[in-house]
Amino acid sequence: MKRTFTLLSALALAAFSRMPEAEAQTRYLDEVFTDAEITVVPDQVYGINFFAYAPGSIGGPQLLPLYMDVYMPNPAVDTSSSRPVVIYLHTGSFLPKGLASPMGERTDSAAVEVCKRFARMGYVAISATYRVGWLANSTNLDLRRGTNLLAVYNAVQDVKACVRANRGLAFTTNPFEINPDHIALIGQGSGGYITMAYASLSILSEITGPSKFQYSASGTGIFGNPVNAGDPYVDTAIVGDWNGYGGEVTLTGNTTPLGLPEIDLTAIGRNYVNTPGIPDDVSLCLNMGGALGDSAWYEVGETPVVSVHCRYDFFAPYYRGMVQVPVSGQFFPVVEVAGSHTMVKMAETNGNNAFFANANFNDPISQVARNNPFNLGQYGQLLTFNIPPANPALPFQVNSNPWDWWDPADPLSVNETNPNIKSQSITYIDTVMGFFAPRIAYTFKQNGLNVPGLSVNDPANDRLWSLYPNPARTHFVLSTPGALIERVEIMDLGGKILKVQSGSSSEVQVSVEGLKPGIYLVAVQTNQGKGVRRLSVR
């Protein structure tokens, strides 16, 4: 009989997870350090970029720093010099803290709690900021929808800059002693929108082609420029691509009162390129709420995903639905999105989560997650909380982010429908960590992280295979350790085979001469099995 995952079962599972264990604690699965044995390095700048909604009190739109706080085991007590990394992205509806919610910063209670837990487990945990601001209260659908899409887009650019910055540090001085091959992202609320987009955005047409991402009428656009109906909201000549390249700002040679480079606001570019040339791929994207801007974004060969979601989340639908924002006491539609259930289902059906098949997660939390009646398909990488609205007539008054708590004296507390009960939020975090931690560790173990007690897939598992450089200009190298390559096919996204190359070794070089710039699929057949990789050609 299927069981419903309620608060009571969350409490029971959390209590179970804290029971004393007879066996020794395992790094990356359990907390092996104490609070006294972890250290926090706050206010680290990982990049700068253009903040379109910077308030006039600090000079208005300009380049501003992007910050991160780093939580890690104290090097004085930890012998590891190659730690995996979890980057945590806070909630806040893409608005500055203080406008609509008592949350919205990298120092939110849940962000700090989760990052400290990962640090006590032996990880380097990073709580990062990203650009916020959009015209949420505009009655103009194009401005409301376009600026919302751009907020997610800019945030993805920022997080990619954060990944590149930390990987770049690992390649040089490595002050946080991280392993650049083991990086995962966790997004909470609006941060979940970011991680889901991070896992899937890879083609320009994904953000310019759908009509919901285009102006519905001619007039003045987001950037104050004339636009026509059918023009895309995202203009890469202005903001750059989703990786954070292009659309570069023009510098005047002066500095702002904050000591940062001044940009020429009469020039077109509004993007500052941070840490170019370093890969920004990650091993796993996880979300606590949030949604995917368009289900067509997530395709074969893209980043695996693990999700936690409240079934009755009004603002980020669990299956599919319209994002709604309140304006003057009414709700206005923004854009239709795909929720966690849809994305995890896609990850299962298109093979992106296939490497989890041999993990055999059979702990109580995983069993309840699979057997939740709303988890149609019983997907193993989706945990659902069935918290109903307190009043069915007011479906927006629902505890959709039960891991949050905040200062009760904050005047914006009146906007929150969640009960501000720290002990209850901690219990939900207990359960979320019990779900996330083994899946993150298992993912990293497939690429060499030492985690006793977790299985490693057969060498045929194509997650051990690599393709580089990617993007490619003249050629790429395909490496399949433990397997002999028999045939390599380059296909367009419609499945048409454009080039075939045979092989008889575990590493082959394949030319891309003659291929137009764009995204392709690389299918490889080895004596151990098949695999698919995405390839960008420039």
C-alpha positions in Angstrom: 0.0 0.0 0.0 1.4 3.4 -1.0 2.1 5.8 1.9 1.5 9.5 2.0 4.5 11.6 3.0 3.2 14.0 5.6 4.8 16.1 8.3 4.4 13.1 10.7 6.3 10.8 8.4 8.9 13.5 8.0 9.3 13.8 11.7 9.5 10.0 12.1 12.1 9.7 9.3 14.2 12.5 10.7 14.1 10.9 14.2 15.2 7.6 12.6 18.0 9.3 10.8 19.4 10.7 14.1 19.4 7.3 15.9 22.8 6.2 17.2 24.6 4.0 14.7 26.7 1.0 15.6 29.0 1.5 12.7 31.6 4.3 12.2 30.5 7.5 10.6 31.3 7.8 6.9 32.6 11.0 5.4 30.2 12.6 2.8 27.3 10.5 4.2 27.4 11.5 7.9 28.6 14.5 9.9 32.2 13.6 10.9 33.2 17.1 12.1 31.7 19.3 14.8 30.7 22.9 14.6 34.0 23.8 16.3 35.9 21.9 13.6 34.4 23.8 10.6 35.3 27.3 9.5 33.5 30.0 7.5 35.2 32.3 5.1 32.6 35.0 4.4 32.3 37.8 1.8 34.5 36.3 -0.9 34.0 38.0 -4.3 33.7 35.5 -7.2 32.9 38.0 -9.9 31.3 41.2 -10.9 28.4 42.0 -13.3 25.8 44.6 -14.3 23.0 45.0 -11.9 20.1 46.6 -13.8 18.1 47.2 -10.7 20.7 48.6 -8.4 19.1 51.3 -6.3 19.8 55.0 -6.7 21.2 55.1 -3.1 24.3 53.3 -4.4 24.5 55.0 -7.7 21.9 53.1 -9.8 22.6 50.4 -12.5 26.3 49.6 -12.6 28.8 46.8 -12.1 28.6 45.3 -8.6 30.4 42.4 -6.8 29.0 38.9 -6.6 29.7 37.3 -3.2 30.0 33.9 -1.7 30.5 32.5 1.8 32.6 29.4 2.1 31.9 26.7 4.7 34.5 23.9 5.1 36.3 21.7 7.5 39.1 23.5 9.3 42.3 22.6 7.5 43.9 22.3 11.0 41.8 19.2 11.7 41.0 17.9 8.2 43.7 16.1 6.3 41.9 16.1 3.0 43.2 18.5 0.3 40.7 17.4 -2.4 37.2 18.1 -1.1 34.0 17.9 -3.2 32.0 21.1 -3.5 28.3 21.9 -3.1 27.2 25.4 -4.2 23.9 26.5 -2.5 21.6 29.1 -4.1 19.2 30.8 -1.8 15.5 31.6 -2.3 13.8 35.0 -2.6 11.6 35.2 -5.8 14.5 36.9 -7.6 13.9 40.1 -5.6 16.2 41.8 -3.1 15.5 40.7 0.5 13.2 43.3 2.1 11.0 43.9 -0.9 8.6 41.0 -0.5 10.0 38.5 1.9 12.1 38.1 5.0 14.3 35.7 2.9 16.5 36.3 -0.1 20.2 36.3 0.8 23.1 33.9 1.1 22.8 34.2 4.9 19.2 33.0 5.1 18.7 30.6 8.0 18.1 27.5 5.8 21.1 28.4 3.6 23.4 28.6 6.6 22.1 25.5 8.2 22.4 23.3 5.1 25.9 24.7 4.3 27.1 24.0 7.8 25.8 20.4 7.6 27.7 19.8 4.4 30.9 21.2 5.9 30.5 18.9 8.9 30.2 16.0 6.4 33.5 17.0 4.8 32.4 19.0 1.9 33.2 22.6 0.9 29.8 24.3 0.9 29.4 27.6 -0.8 26.4 29.9 -0.3 26.5 32.2 -3.3 24.6 35.4 -4.3 23.3 36.1 -7.8 21.8 39.1 -9.5 18.2 39.8 -8.5 15.4 42.2 -9.7 12.6 42.1 -12.2 9.3 44.0 -12.8 7.2 41.6 -10.7 4.4 44.1 -10.2 4.2 45.4 -13.8 0.7 45.0 -15.4 2.5 44.7 -18.8 2.8 41.0 -19.5 5.9 41.4 -21.7 7.8 43.4 -19.1 6.7 41.1 -16.3 7.5 37.9 -18.2 10.6 39.2 -20.0 12.3 40.6 -16.9 11.4 37.4 -15.0 13.1 35.2 -17.7 16.0 37.5 -17.7 16.4 37.3 -13.9 16.7 33.5 -14.2 19.0 33.9 -17.2 21.4 36.4 -15.4 21.4 34.2 -12.4 22.5 31.1 -14.4 25.3 33.3 -15.9 26.4 34.3 -12.4 26.4 30.7 -11.0 28.4 29.6 -14.0 30.9 32.3 -13.2 30.9 31.0 -9.6 31.7 27.5 -10.8 34.4 28.7 -13.1 35.9 30.9 -10.3 36.2 28.1 -7.8 37.4 25.6 -10.4 40.0 28.2 -11.4 41.1 28.6 -7.8 41.5 24.8 -7.6 43.7 24.8 -10.7 46.0 27.5 -9.1 46.3 28.3 -5.4 43.4 26.2 -4.2 42.8 28.0 -1.0 39.7 26.0 -0.1 41.4 22.6 -1.1 38.6 21.6 -3.4 38.4 18.9 -6.1 37.5 20.6 -9.3 36.0 17.4 -10.7 33.4 17.1 -8.0 30.9 20.1 -8.0 27.2 19.9 -7.4 24.5 22.7 -7.2 21.6 22.9 -4.8 18.9 25.5 -5.4 16.2 26.5 -2.9 13.0 28.1 -4.2 14.1 30.6 -6.9 17.5 28.9 -6.6 15.7 25.8 -7.8 14.7 27.6 -11.0 18.4 28.4 -11.4 19.7 24.9 -10.9 17.1 23.4 -13.3 17.9 26.0 -15.9 21.6 25.4 -15.3 21.1 21.7 -16.0 19.3 22.3 -19.3 19.9 25.6 -21.1 22.3 24.9 -23.9 20.8 26.2 -27.2 19.9 29.7 -28.2 16.7 28.7 -29.8 15.5 27.3 -26.4 15.1 30.9 -25.1 14.3 32.7 -28.3 12.1 30.3 -30.2 9.0 29.7 -28.0 6.3 32.4 -28.3 6.1 32.7 -24.5 9.7 34.0 -24.6 8.9 36.6 -27.3 7.3 40.1 -27.2 3.6 39.9 -27.9 3.4 43.5 -29.1 5.6 46.2 -30.5 6.8 49.0 -28.3 9.6 49.7 -25.9 11.5 46.6 -24.7 13.1 45.6 -21.5 16.3 47.6 -22.2 14.4 50.7 -23.3 15.0 49.9 -27.0 12.3 49.6 -29.7 11.1 46.0 -30.2 8.6 44.3 -32.5 6.1 41.6 -31.8 8.0 38.2 -32.1 11.3 39.6 -31.0 12.9 37.5 -28.2 13.1 38.9 -24.7 16.7 37.7 -24.4 19.0 39.6 -26.7 22.5 38.0 -26.5 24.0 41.1 -28.1 23.1 42.9 -25.0 23.3 40.3 -22.2 25.6 37.6 -23.6 24.9 33.9 -23.9 23.7 31.6 -21.1 27.3 30.7 -20.2 28.1 34.4 -19.6 30.1 35.1 -22.8 29.4 37.9 -25.3 27.3 41.1 -24.9 30.3 42.6 -23.2 30.2 46.0 -21.4 32.2 48.9 -22.7 34.4 50.3 -19.9 35.1 54.1 -19.7 38.4 53.7 -18.0 37.0 55.4 -14.8 36.0 53.8 -11.6 32.7 54.1 -9.7 32.4 55.4 -6.1 32.6 51.7 -5.1 36.0 51.4 -6.8 34.7 49.1 -9.6 35.1 49.7 -13.3 32.7 52.2 -14.7 30.7 51.1 -17.8 29.5 53.2 -20.7 25.7 53.1 -20.5 25.4 54.5 -24.0 27.0 51.3 -25.4 24.9 48.2 -26.0 26.6 45.6 -23.9 25.5 44.8 -20.3 27.5 41.7 -19.5 30.9 41.4 -17.8 32.7 38.2 -18.7 34.1 36.5 -15.5 36.8 33.9 -15.4 36.7 32.9 -19.1 38.1 29.7 -20.5 37.5 27.5 -17.5 34.8 24.7 -17.8 31.6 25.3 -15.9 30.1 21.8 -16.0 28.8 20.3 -12.8 28.1 16.7 -11.9 24.6 17.0 -10.4 21.9 19.7 -10.1 19.5 19.5 -7.1 16.5 21.6 -6.3 14.2 22.3 -3.3 11.2 23.7 -5.1 11.5 25.8 -8.2 10.6 24.8 -11.8 11.9 24.5 -15.3 11.2 27.4 -17.7 10.4 25.1 -20.6 10.3 21.3 -20.7 11.9 21.4 -24.2 15.1 22.7 -22.6 16.0 19.4 -20.9 17.4 16.9 -23.4 19.5 13.8 -23.7 23.0 14.1 -22.3 22.3 17.0 -20.0 23.1 17.2 -16.3 21.4 14.7 -13.9 18.9 16.1 -11.5 17.5 15.2 -8.0 14.4 17.1 -6.7 12.6 17.8 -3.5 9.2 19.5 -4.0 5.9 20.3 -2.1 3.0 18.8 -4.0 0.8 21.8 -3.5 3.4 24.5 -4.1 1.3 27.3 -5.5 4.2 29.4 -6.9 6.3 26.6 -8.5 4.0 23.8 -9.8 4.8 20.2 -9.0 3.8 18.9 -12.4 3.2 21.7 -14.8 1.4 25.1 -14.5 1.4 28.8 -14.7 3.7 30.9 -12.4 1.5 33.5 -10.7 2.6 36.8 -9.1 0.4 39.0 -6.8 -0.2 42.6 -8.1 -2.4 45.0 -6.1 -4.2 42.1 -4.4 -4.7 40.1 -7.6 -2.7 37.3 -9.1 -1.3 37.8 -12.6 0.2 35.1 -14.8 3.8 35.1 -15.8 4.8 32.0 -17.7 3.9 28.3 -17.8 6.6 26.1 -16.4 7.4 22.4 -15.8 7.8 21.3 -12.2 10.1 18.8 -10.4 8.0 15.8 -11.2 8.1 16.6 -14.9 11.9 17.2 -14.9 12.7 14.0 -12.9 10.5 12.0 -15.2 12.4 13.4 -18.2 15.7 12.7 -16.5 14.6 9.0 -16.1 13.1 8.5 -19.5 15.9 10.2 -21.5 18.7 8.4 -19.6 20.3 11.4 -17.8 19.6 9.8 -14.4 20.4 6.2 -15.6 23.6 5.9 -13.6 21.4 5.9 -10.4 20.0 2.5 -11.5 22.6 0.5 -9.5 22.6 2.7 -6.5 19.8 0.6 -4.7 18.8 3.4 -2.3 16.5 1.5 0.0 16.6 3.6 3.2 13.3 4.6 4.7 13.4 8.1 3.1 14.0 6.7 -0.3 11.2 4.1 0.1 8.7 6.8 1.1 9.8 9.0 -1.7 9.2 6.3 -4.3 5.9 5.3 -2.9 4.4 8.7 -2.6 1.0 8.6 -4.4 1.8 11.9 -6.2 5.1 10.5 -7.5 3.6 9.0 -10.6 6.1 6.5 -11.9 7.8 6.0 -8.5 10.9 7.9 -9.5 13.8 7.4 -7.2 15.3 10.8 -7.4 12.1 12.8 -6.4 11.1 13.4 -2.8 7.6 14.9 -2.3 6.1 16.6 0.7 2.2 16.4 0.7 1.5 19.6 2.6 -2.0 20.9 1.7 -3.1 24.5 1.8 -4.5 25.5 5.2 -7.6 26.7 3.4 -8.6 25.2 0.0 -10.3 28.5 -0.9 -6.9 30.2 -0.5 -4.5 27.8 -2.3 -1.7 30.3 -2.3 -1.6 30.1 1.5 0.5 26.9 1.6 3.7 25.8 3.3 5.7 25.3 0.2 9.1 25.9 1.6 8.9 24.2 5.0 12.7 24.3 5.5 12.7 28.1 6.0 12.5 30.1 9.3 13.2 33.8 9.9 13.3 36.6 12.3 9.8 36.9 13.7 10.3 40.7 14.2 10.8 41.2 10.4 7.8 43.2 9.2 7.7 41.1 6.0 6.8 38.1 8.1 3.2 38.9 7.4 3.7 37.9 3.8 4.7 34.4 4.7 2.3 31.5 4.9 4.7 29.1 6.4 4.7 28.6 10.2 7.8 30.2 11.5 8.9 27.3 13.6 12.6 26.6 13.6 12.3 23.1 15.1 9.9 22.0 12.4 12.1 23.5 9.7 15.1 21.7 11.1 13.1 18.4 10.9 12.4 19.0 7.2 16.1 19.8 6.6 17.0 16.5 8.4 14.8 14.7 5.8 16.1 16.6 2.8 19.7 16.0 3.8 18.9 12.3 4.3 17.7 12.3 0.7 20.3 14.5 -1.0 23.5 13.4 0.8 23.7 9.8 -0.5 22.8 10.8 -4.0 25.4 13.5 -4.1 28.1 11.2 -2.7 27.0 8.4 -5.1 27.3 10.7 -8.1 30.8 11.9 -7.1 31.9 8.3 -6.4 31.2 7.4 -10.0 34.0 9.8 -10.9 36.5 8.6 -8.2 35.4 10.0 -4.9 36.2 7.6 -2.0 32.9 6.9 -0.2 33.0 3.5 1.5 29.7 1.7 1.4 28.4 3.1 -1.9 28.5 1.0 -5.1 30.3 2.0 -8.3 28.7 1.3 -11.6 30.1 -1.1 -14.1 32.9 0.5 -16.2 30.5 0.4 -19.1 28.7 3.3 -17.4 29.1 6.2 -19.8 29.4 8.8 -17.0 33.0 7.7 -16.8 33.6 8.7 -20.4 34.8 12.2 -21.3 34.6 14.4 -24.4 37.0 17.4 -24.7 37.4 20.2 -25.7 33.8 21.1 -25.5 33.0 23.5 -27.2 35.1 22.3 -30.1 36.5 24.3 -33.0 38.5 21.8 -35.1 38.2 18.5 -33.3 37.4 16.7 -30.0 38.8 13.8 -28.2 36.5 11.0 -26.9 38.0 9.0 -24.0 36.2 5.8 -22.6 38.4 4.3 -19.8 37.9 0.6 -19.5 36.1 0.3 -22.9 37.2 0.1 -26.6 35.5 2.5 -28.9 34.0 0.8 -32.0 32.0 3.5 -33.6 31.4 7.3 -33.1 28.4 9.1 -34.7 27.8 12.8 -34.8 24.1 13.6 -35.1 22.1 16.8 -35.3 19.4 17.3 -32.6 16.8 15.7 -34.9 18.8 12.5 -34.9 20.2 12.8 -38.4 23.7 11.2 -38.6 26.2 13.7 -40.1 29.5 12.0 -39.5 30.7 8.5 -38.6 34.1 7.3 -37.4 35.3 3.9 -36.5 37.8 3.1 -33.7 39.6 0.3 -31.9 41.0 2.0 -28.8 39.8 3.7 -25.7 40.5 7.2 -27.1 39.8 8.7 -30.5 40.2 12.1 -32.1 37.2 13.2 -34.2 37.3 16.1 -36.6 34.4 18.6 -36.6 35.5 20.3 -39.8 32.5 21.0 -42.0 30.0 21.2 -39.2 28.2 24.5 -38.6 28.4 26.2 -35.2 25.8 24.7 -33.0 24.8 21.8 -30.7 25.2 18.2 -31.7 24.8 14.7 -30.2 27.8 12.3 -30.1 26.8 8.7 -29.9 29.5 6.2 -29.1 29.4 2.4 -29.3 32.0 0.5 -27.3 32.6 -3.1 -26.5 31.1 -2.3 -23.1 27.9 -0.5 -24.2 26.6 2.7 -25.6 26.6 6.3 -24.5 25.6 9.8 -25.7 27.3 13.2 -25.1 26.3 16.7 -26.2 28.8 18.6 -28.2 29.0 22.3 -28.9 30.8 23.4 -32.1 32.0 27.0 -32.5 
